[in-house]
C-alpha cells in the first residue's frame, strides 16, 4: 500500500489577497496578545495554493499562545477530510523576534516542508500589500529561515 505524503518543500506558496487580509484581521482580533492561525491548501505541481484560513480555539496571552491537543486533532482531521494539507502556521510576537524555542517545539506539524511565519508587533504593522513577517521552513527537525518575498505570492 502506498501512503500519500505532502511534498517536502514547495517552490512557492500562492495565497489569494483576501486570505492575507483575513489573516491579519484574525491575528489582531484579540488585541495585544499572541495569536495563531493556519493556512490550508492544495498541492499543484511543485507549489502550494492556499484555499482557506483556519482560526483555532486557543489560549492567548501577551507572551504566549497555546492550541490544545484536541483542537489540533480536530483541525488536522478536518483538513484531511477536505483533501487539503496544512501548509503554513502564522503567529504573532510582541516584537521583532526570531522563531522561539516554543515555536520550534509547539508547531502543529512536524513534517518536512511545513512553513511557520512569524508576524511581529502583534501584526499591527502588517498590511495585506506590505506584510511584515519572517519565514521559517522545517526540514529534518530543524527550522531554516527563508526570504518570504521569494516564495510567497499573493494574488487577486
Rosetta blueprint (number, residue, H / E / L):
1 X L
2 X L
3 X L
4 X L
5 X L
6 X L
7 X L
8 X L
9 X L
10 X L
11 X L
12 X L
13 X E
14 X E
15 X E
16 X E
17 X H
18 X H
19 X H
20 X H
21 X H
22 X H
23 X H
24 X H
25 X H
26 X H
27 X H
28 X H
29 X L
30 X L
31 X L
32 X L
33 X L
34 X L
35 X L
36 X E
37 X E
38 X E
39 X E
40 X E
41 X E
42 X E
43 X E
44 X E
45 X L
46 X L
47 X E
48 X E
49 X E
50 X E
51 X E
52 X E
53 X E
54 X E
55 X L
56 X L
57 X L
58 X L
59 X E
60 X E
61 X L
62 X L
63 X L
64 X L
65 X E
66 X E
67 X L
68 X L
69 X H
70 X H
71 X H
72 X H
73 X H
74 X H
75 X H
76 X H
77 X H
78 X H
79 X H
80 X H
81 X H
82 X L
83 X L
84 X L
85 X E
86 X E
87 X E
88 X E
89 X E
90 X E
91 X E
92 X E
93 X L
94 X L
95 X L
96 X L
97 X L
98 X L
99 X L
100 X L
101 X H
102 X H
103 X H
104 X H
105 X H
106 X L
107 X L
108 X L
109 X L
110 X L
111 X L
112 X L
113 X L
114 X L
115 X E
116 X E
117 X E
118 X E
119 X E
120 X L
121 X H
122 X H
123 X H
124 X L
125 X L
126 X L
127 X E
128 X L
129 X L
130 X E
131 X L
132 X L
133 X L
134 X E
135 X E
136 X E
137 X E
138 X E
139 X E
140 X L
141 X L
142 X E
143 X E
144 X E
145 X E
146 X E
147 X L
148 X H
149 X H
150 X H
151 X H
152 X E
153 X E
154 X E
155 X E
156 X L
